[in-house]
Amino acid sequence: MAVSSSTFDRVAGGAGSAPLRPAALVRVLPAALLVLVVAAPILVLVTYVGQPDEGLWAHLAATVLFGHLRDTALLALGVAIGTASVGAGTAWLVTLYRFPGRRILNWALVLPLAMPTYVLAYAWTDLLQVTGPVQRLLRALTGLSVQELWFPEIRSLGGAVFVLTFALYPYVYILCRAAFLEQSQCALEVSRTLGCGAGEAFRRVGLPLARPAMAAGLAFVVMETMADFGAVKHFEVGTLTTAIYRAWYALGSPVVAAQLALLLLAAVAATLAVERWARGRARFSIGTVHIFRKRRVPLGGLPGLAACLLCALPVLVGFVLPVLGLVAMATGEQHELSAARLLELTLNTVKLAGLASLLVVGVALAGVFLAGRDRTELPARLVRFATLGYAVPGAVVAVGLLLLLGWLDRTLDGLLRELLGRGLPWVLTGSIAGVLYGYLVRFYAVAHNSLDAGMAKVSPALLDVARVLGDRPLRAARRVHLPLLRPSLLTALLLVVVDAMKELPATLILRPFDFDTLAIEAYHLASTERLYAAALPSLVIVAAGLAPVVLLCRMLDRRRPNMGRAAAAALTSSRTDPRA
């Protein structure tokens, strides 16, 4: 995953840390500034602890707060159980066995990453609601009326668990599959000789050896679930994220919104701590991984068909059927969303995503160079600490930034009135600059991870040769590092562009007035029950999300285990669900 609790340990340093060299001292201040920029929205939230809230907090505690906490916990627990079952089970099947369709399903199981949770919620709402094709077909087959036919309500806590499970299971699948690829078949064969069947070998050998990877994937899934806004808002499930939005807009209380945001952030931190505790100091490494790849167990007949169906079901539920439903809605009738409006939304989205990618990748590139070669030095630890912004939910970042930008605007207005006798209208709050700042905090880790992986492949000897030939550090970096980092730069740009196009809560809260993107338009249309009109912008978002998924999932079939780890890290850091 992109952010792990172990990052805290690496940043903390402690005994045994390498002493700072004079060259590293020069990089400490810029690295500390980078951390301050990322942490500023969180620090602002902390200042609201204990501030008067006009009794609103006590009102929430007496009425709906317990329900929000309960639903958030139940949703996270249900999605964790579902993603663990689907992700680990399918990863085991495609890694260990050979059955019809395995080669296609091997990468197709990653496709739901291109489907944001809120888009998946819109698609399945249309498919399963009373007027949807599923219930119409059942009524036609059974002859029952609407009142006589019982059908589970999709707009419920159970519906949210269903949608989020099939949207987020690829995070567990990718990491578990990479872990299974690195396991030796020797341990599995020994378990079989001791009397373990296929299922028992998976439960007693394969799954425990993959526990660290599975714990990391589940921690990421739980954080995504707790931070989700679009899907739970559409299903009217009360969680902490929706409570933050209502506190800001419905109650008009920045204090309560900030305190709820801190509560959600504490839940995220607790998730990271639990993941670290569950993983402990466990390290599993077997040096005979090549034995595992010599052969997969062939499955034919009924077992092979069952394995194929089990692996195809998540792809159908999480990608194929929703896409077909969106296409049917988008082409089924005349929509109120005109071509001019769609073009305007697309241009706004592309402009915002393009600016965000240039800003985030530029800052991440500077951070990679600030980190230097020695990762034990303080600048490198500070730069890695800045990646923790990725673990902060978008709604939390948005609330912190609104408070911070509002304070900066008031301060600037006061200074100008004292110096010039006239103030300045608010220029940061509700501006493109504010949205880009939020994207920087949220997606810095995405760009940093891609560039850091590319930098690790550049030999330090190349830079030393350039320095010997007379190049200064900046010129040497431009002539040596940048050409070698071109693939990583392109990957980072692509990932940030797609993430920015899909981001919902931060964009919704921070955007300027009368400035909508595809994600915001789809949210507004779906929230007013215009699902058919929301289908077209949703399809554009899904098409954009396919680009990095298709590009990066090709790495999953590479033969070397380190390639599997690299693909897993790249895919899980791409954050295709906007944590909306």
N, C-alpha and C positions, 0 to 999 in steps of 0.2 A: 504494500500500500504506500501511498505517497508520504504519509506522515505516521510515524509510529512513536509510541511513548519512549522508546529507546533513544529518540532524539534528545529528550530531556537529559538523559544520562550523558550523552556525548557532549552536549553543550555545557553541562555542569562542570566537566573537567575533573578536578580533584587531584589527589595524590598521583604522582606519576605522569602528570601532564608535562609536555615539553616546554622548557623556558622560552620566553619570547625573544626572538632575534631582533636586531635593530630594524631590519627590513619589514618585519611583521608589525612593529610598533606603528609604522606609518599607515598601515592598513586597518588598525584597530578603530580609529575614529570614524572612517566611512562605514565600516561594518556595523559599528554601534548605531550609527545614524539610520542604516537600513532597518535594523531591528526596531528602532524607535518609530519609524514610519509605519511598519507593519503592526506594532503593538499599540499605537496611539488610540485607535477606536476602542480597544479593550480597556486601556487605562482610563479613558473618559467615562466608561460605564462604571468603573469602580468608584469614581467620585460621587456617584448618585446613591451609594449605599447609605442608608440612614436618613436621607433627605425626606422632608414632609411630603406626603402624598394625598393630603386632604381626605384621608379615610378610605381611599379607593383600594389600597392593598388589603385592608381589613375586610372590605366588602367582597373582594375576590376570594379571599381565604374562607369566608363564610358561605360562599355560594358555589363558584365554579372551579376554583383552583384545584381542589382535590380531584375533581373529575378530569381536568386537564392532565394532571400528573398520572392518574390511573390509566387513562387512554394512551398517553405517551409510552408508559411502561408496557402495557399490554401489546401495543402495536410493535414496539421494538422486540419484545419477546417472541411474538408470533412470526415476525419477518425473519428473525434470527434462526428460529427452528426451521422455517420453510426453506430459507436459502442454504442452510447447512445440509439439509436433506437433498435438495435438488442439485446444488453445486458440487458437493463431495461425491454424491452417487453417480452423476453423469461423468465427472472427471475420472472416477475409478473405471467405469465401463469403457470409455474411449481410450484410456491409457493401457489397460491390461488385456482387453479382449479385441478380437477381430470379428466383426459381424457386418451384415449388409448395410451400406450407407455410412460406415464409420468415418471414412475419409472426409465426407461432406459435413457430417455432424460435428466433427472435430473442431472446425472453425465456425460453423453455423451457430453453435451454442454461445458464441460471443456476441452475436448480432443484437440481442436485446440491449446491449450497452448503447446502441444508437437511438434507443427509444426513451426519451425523458419520461419520468414517472407521470407527470401531469398529462402528457399526450396519451400514454397508455391508459390512464384513467378515463379520458374523454372517449377513446375508442371502445373500451369495454363497457362504458355506460350506455353507449348507443347499441352495442350488440346485445346486452342483457336486460335493458329496461323493458317495460311493458309493451312498448310499441316497437321494440327491436326485433331482428330476424329470429333470434333463438326462441323467444316466447311465442312469437307468431307461429313458428313451425310446430312447437309443442301443442299449442291450442288447435292447430289444424290436424295434427295426428291423433289427439285424444278427444277432440270434440268438446272440450271444456271451455267455459267462458273465462273472462278475466278474473271474476270473483271466485270461481271454483278452482282455478289452477294455482297451487302454491308454488312460489319460486323464490329463492333467496334474494334478499335485497342487496343490490350491488353498492348502493350508497350507504355503507355502514362500516363499522370497524372491521368486520370480516372481509368486506370488499376491499378495504384499504390494504389489509394483510395480503390478500390474493394478488393485487396489482403490484405492490412493492416487492413481493417475493419474486415474481417473474421478471421484474425490472432490474433487480439488484443481485440475483443469484450469480451472474457472470463474475462478480468480484471474488466470490468463494471458488467458483469453478476454475478460474485462471490460476489462482495461487495454489489450489490443491492439485491441479494438473501438473504444474511445474514441480511441486513436491513429489508427486507420484513418479514423474519421469526420472527423478534423481534417486529413487529407491532401487536397491538391488533386488533382483528376483531370487537371490539366494535365501534371503530371510523368508520370503513367501513359500519357496519350495520346502524349506525346513519345517515351516508350520504345517504344510500339507502332509509331510511324512509323519508328523506327530498326531495326525488325525483330524486336523482342522479342514472343514469344508470351505468352499469359495467365500460364502458369506462370513464365516467365522474368521477366516484369514484377513478379510477386509476389516472386520471389527477389532481384531486383537493385534494385528500387525500393521497393515497399511494405514489405517486411520490414526493410530497413536504416533507413527513416525511422521505423519503430515500435520500433527497437532499445531506446531508453531505457525505454519502457513495458514491453516484453517482459522486459528484464533485471530490472526491479523486480518484476514478477510471478513470475519464476522464483526470485528471491531469497526471496520470501515462501513459495513452494512448497517450496523446499529447507529453510527453517527449520521449516516445518510438518512436513515428512517426518522430519527429524532429531529433532523433539520428540514425534513420535507415540508413544503408549503402547498404547492399547487395541487397535488393529488388529495391530500387530507382536507384541504379547503373545499375542493370539489365534492368530496364525499361527506362533508359536514362532520368531520371527526374532530373533536376538540383536543388539540395538542398544545404544547408550549409555544410552538411556532405561530399557530393561528392566534393564540392569546396575545403574543407580542404585537401582531398586526392590529388586532382589535383595540388593545390598550392605547396604541399610538393614534389610530384613526377614529375609532368609535368613542373612546373615553377622552381622547385629547390629552393624555398624561404622559409626557416624556419620562417622568420619574418612574412610574409603574412599568413602562415599556423597558426601560434600562434595567430595572431590577429583575423583571422576567427574563430578559436576555442573559443576565448574569446567572440566573438559575439554569437556563438551558446550557450555558457554557460550562457550568459545574457538572451537569450531566454528561457532557462530552468528555470533560476531564476524567470523570469517574469511569467512563467506558475505556479510555486509554489506560487508566490504572488497572482496571480489571484484566484487560488484555495483557498487560505486562506481568501481572501476577499469575495469570493462567499459563503464560509461556514460561515464566520463571527463568531459570538458567539452562533450560533444556536446549541441547544442541544435538542434532541427529545428522551424522555424516557416515556414508558407506563408500568405500573406495572402489567398489566393483560395479558401478552403475552401468558399464557397457554390457554386462550380462543381461540386464533387464530388457534391452532393446533387441535381443537376438530373435525373439519370437513372442507373439501375442497368442493367447489361447483362442483358438477358432471356435466360434459359436454358430451352429447351423440349425436349421429347422425352427422349431418353436422357441427355444432359448434365444437364437439369433434374432428372430422377429420381435420377441419381447424386449430385448436390449435396444433394438432399433426404435421401437415405439416409445420406450422410456426416455431415450435421448432426444427423440423428435418432438415429444410433447412440450418441453419448455420452449423450444424454438417456435412452435406453432402458437403457443399462448403468449409468449413475450414479444414476438415480432411479426410472424406471417399473418395471422388472423387480424391483429390490430391494423397492420398496413393495408390489408385488403378492405377492412372496414372503412378506413380513412379515405381510400381511393373511391369506394362506393359512395360515401357521403359527399366527397368533393365533386364527383361527376354526376351525381344523381339528379340534381335540380339546379335551377337558377339561384345564385346566392347574392346576398346583399353586398358582399365584399367585391368591389369593382377591381378591374385590372389596374387602374390608376392608384387605388388605395393599397393594393398588394405590392405594387412597385415602390410606393413610398415607404411602406413598412420594411421591405427588403433592403432598400437603400439605407434607411436608418440603421437597420441591424448590421449591414455590412460595414457602414461607416464606423459605428461604435466598436464592432469587433476588430476592424482593421487598426483603429487607433489604440485599442487595448492591447492587441498583440505586439505592436511596435513598442509601446511603453513597457509592458511586462517583460518581454524578451530582452529589451535593452537593459533594464534594471537587473534582470537575472544574469545577463552576460557580464555586467560589471561586478555582480556579486560573486560569480565564479572566479573571476580574476582576482578579486579581493581575497578570496579564500586561500589562494596560493596552493603550493604543492603539498605542504605538510598539513594534514587534516587534524593533527593534534594541537595546532596552535590556536590561540584565542580568536583571530579573525575567522578562521574556518568554522569554529564552533558557533560564533555569532551568526554567520551567514546561514548555517544549517538551522539555527533557532528561528530565523525569519520564515522558514518553510512551514512553521506551525500555524500560520494564518490559514492554511488550507483546511485545518481541522475546525475552524470557526464557522458556524452556520452563516449563510448569507443574510438572514434576517438580523442576526446579532451584529454583523459588520455594518449593515445599513443603519441600524439604530445608533450605534456608536459613532458612525461618521456624521449622521445628521446632527447629533449633539456637538461633535467637534467642529464641524463646519459652521454651525450656527454661532458657536462661541467666537470663532475666527472672524466671521462677518460682523458680529457686534463689536468686537475689539477694533477691527479695521475702520468701521464706521465712526466709532468714538474718537479714534486718533485723528481721522481726517476732519472731523468737526472741530477738534481743538486746534489743529494746525491751519486749516483752510477756511473754517467757518461753515462748511457744508459737508454733508455726509455722502455716502456712496451706497446705492442700493445693493442688496445682497447679491454677490457675484459667485459665491461658491456653493451655497445651499441650493439644491434643485438645478444643478448645472451639469454639463457634460464632464467637466473636470471632477466633480464629485463622484460621478458614476465610474470614471476611469480610476480614481483613487480606490474605490471599492473593489474593482477588478484586480488592481495591483495587490491588494491585501489577500484577496481570495485565491488568485491563480498564480502567484509568484512561485509556489512550490512546483506547479506543473512545468513551467519553463525551466526552473532551476534543475529539476531532476533530469530532464532531457539533456541539458547542456553539461551538467556535471558528469553524466555517463559518457558523453562524447569527449570531454576533457580528459577523463581517465584513460582514454585510448591514445592520447597524444604523448609521445615520448618526451620527457624533459630534456633529452640530449639535443633535440631539434632546436629548442629555444636557446640552449647553451651555445650551439654552433652559430646561431644568428647573432648572439651577443658578442661572440669572439670576432665575428666579421664586422663588427662596428655598429650594429643596430641598437638603438635605445629600446627600453622595454615596450613602449607603446608601438613603435614601428615593428619590432619583432613580433608582437602579438598580432598586429594587422597582417603581416606577411606570412606568418607561420600558423598561428592558431586559427584565425578566422577561415582560411581556406579549408583546413582540416575539419573544422566544426560545421561546415556548410550543411551536411545532412542533419545534424542535431539541431541547427538553427531552423531549418525548414520544418522539422518535426515539431519543435517547440512553438513556432508560429502557427502551425496548423492546429495544434491542440488548444492553444489559447483562443484562436478565432472561433472554434467550435464551442468551447466552453462559454465564451462570452455571448454567442448567439443564443444559447439555451438558458442562460442565467435568468431566473424569474424574480425571486424576492428582492435581491439587491437592486436590480434594475427598476422594479416596480416602485420601490420606496425612494430611490435616489434620483430618478430621471427628472428632466425638466418638464414643465407643463406642456401639454400638447405634443409630446415626443413619445411615440409608441414604437415598439419593436414587434417582431413576429411573435415572440413568446408572450408579450403583454397583450397583444390583440387576441391571440388564441385564448388566453386566460379570461379576458373580459367577455368574449363571445360565449365561452363555455359557462361562465358564472351566471349569465342571463339566459341559459338553456338554448342557446343558438349553436348547438353542436355541429350542425351541417356547415355553418359558416366558419366554424373554428377548424374544420378539417383541412382546408387548403393551407393556411399558415403552419399548421402542425406538420403536414407532409413536407413542407420546405425545411422545417427544423430537422426532421428525421433524415431527409436526404443529406443535409449538411453533416449530421452526426455519423453517417455511414463512411465518410472519407477516412477519418483516422482509424476507425474500427477495422475496415478492410485492409488498410495499409499496415497496421500493426499486428493484426491477428495472423498474418502470414508468417510472422516470426515464431509462432507457436509450433510449427512443424519442423523447425530447424533441429538438426540432430544433436548438437552439443547441449548439455544441460544448462550451461551459462546463458545460451541463447534463450532458453525457456524462462530463466529468471529475468532476463532483460525484457522479454516480451510481457511477462506478468507485471513488472514494475511500470513499464510504459503504458500498458492498457489500464491498470488500476489508477495511475496518476492522471489519466486523461479526463476523468470526471465527466462522463457524458451525461449522467443525470445531473441537473444543475443544483442539486441539493435544495431544490426549490421546495 
